[in-house]
């Protein structure tokens, strides 16, 4: 997709473009036999994603840290769609204990799982460590979703196997994956405040989202698992994700107004990759404006993806020790 297409909203090969909305890309799709989890589904593009999936009759579980906001989001969806099937469960991705508790709560619902949308995140926050002693952006944006996905894999595999319906995992990444540290991931200094950059740390976590999706996709293909894994860049949208950089983003928006999307447009690529039949069997790809794009060289590095997978497993294992 060119800058011209981005600015004008001109559709790409998929038939959709930057001006397409979540409702438009899912129009005519019946998702009544699907169950989806949307992390960060209480606000911003996560809420719009949850709303659009519920509109197409999917059973949606909103996973959110703030339960008051999550319940308000549920009521907002039900206000316009009285028959929507929406549940809310607490999830703080910066805490592995919370991730494990969420999975227990979800399993207690005794429902299948067809779609997992790893949408939640933090952006440009000052240096701080998570409850598990991991740099906050890496902990929340990558490690939390890495653990969540791994803990839900058997449920997704069993659902795909018993129903014959392809499962889909969508990782929300960002074009910011291009702006990261020198070697992509600071494996040996992940929690080091020295040299910390809030912008590069965010880019590092978004690069990790793509690498995670690609490595998981590769493993599924090797095992013959009927689940696809893709990553997306939603575009520039003013959402609560910008809370640590509101002034910067507002100034940037003045000079790049033609590149920004509204929330329904921002959720379109996620919904397209999660639901559209055109993507049946498509896996290990990166999407922008509902069209496949090539991410940077780091994101396509299979050795780096494997190294990140092993590194992430070690972080999870070490945090689990008393």
HELIX and SHEET records of a PDB file:
HELIX    1   1 UNK A    3  UNK A    8  1                                   6    
HELIX    2   2 UNK A   22  UNK A   25  1                                   4    
HELIX    3   3 UNK A   44  UNK A   55  1                                  12    
HELIX    4   4 UNK A   67  UNK A   80  1                                  14    
HELIX    5   5 UNK A   96  UNK A  108  1                                  13    
HELIX    6   6 UNK A  136  UNK A  138  1                                   3    
HELIX    7   7 UNK A  139  UNK A  143  3                                   5    
HELIX    8   8 UNK A  144  UNK A  163  1                                  20    
HELIX    9   9 UNK A  175  UNK A  178  5                                   4    
HELIX   10  10 UNK A  187  UNK A  189  5                                   3    
HELIX   11  11 UNK A  198  UNK A  223  1                                  26    
HELIX   12  12 UNK A  240  UNK A  244  5                                   5    
HELIX   13  13 UNK A  246  UNK A  255  1                                  10    
HELIX   14  14 UNK A  257  UNK A  259  5                                   3    
HELIX   15  15 UNK A  263  UNK A  266  1                                   4    
HELIX   16  16 UNK A  268  UNK A  275  1                                   8    
HELIX   17  17 UNK A  277  UNK A  279  5                                   3    
HELIX   18  18 UNK A  298  UNK A  300  5                                   3    
HELIX   19  19 UNK A  302  UNK A  320  1                                  19    
SHEET    1   A 8 UNK A  85  UNK A  90  0                                        
SHEET    2   A 8 UNK A  59  UNK A  64  1                                        
SHEET    3   A 8 UNK A  35  UNK A  39  1                                        
SHEET    4   A 8 UNK A 115  UNK A 118  1                                        
SHEET    5   A 8 UNK A 167  UNK A 172  1                                        
SHEET    6   A 8 UNK A 227  UNK A 233  1                                        
SHEET    7   A 8 UNK A 286  UNK A 288  1                                        
SHEET    8   A 8 UNK A 291  UNK A 293 -1                                        
END                                                                             
